[in-house]
């Protein structure tokens, strides 16, 4: 029977394992002792971190995640959402505020925006939503400002329809700057890209957020719900 060389040389690289007469070649995966040696590390990483199959980024829990949470975030999401979370914690002292203000294009009110609204509402999140709270014909920026004043977090659902509306209304960078400076705004890109957003609004596009390219709408809603939970 072939003998494993790990006690002498160690399997510190893939080539070392491949060249081992016991663990390499046709024997790979069948040597029980060394399979059981590596499996605890795999299960440990899956419990609190994970390697994304898409971009290869390691995902981890956020500091605001509950003990039993299975929601994992990329480093960019952690950086973006951390100041928002700090504002949520500060604004949680005001009991009359809603959890989320959902800003979206009018054309998305019965599709993507309603889907996100319903997913959040099913998780117990209170939402400022145009279908219920915004008068037809109101200024987009004015409603964003009012909604943010009465909510802990503002979500901007960025879709092709939203980009078209922003371009048509000519939202000024200085006005968006005032909103972004409060660390209350989280862009959610859906059916478009951050590159497309940056072409229309470089300032808003410079703020990373969440995207349905990497996560499902249900996953995005779960992250928002966890973010706004005191």
ABEGO torsion letter per residue (X at the ends): XBBBAAAAAEBABAAAAAABAAABEAABGABAAAAAAAAAAAAAAAAABBBBAAAGBBBBBBAABBAABABBBBAAAAAAAAAAAAAAAAAAABAABBABBBBBBAAAAABAAAAAAAAAAAAGBBBBBAAAABBBGBBAAAAAAAAAAABABBBBBBBAAAAAAAAAAGBBAAAAAAAAAAGABBBBBBGBBAAAAAAABAAAAABBBBBAAABBAAAAAAAAAAAABX
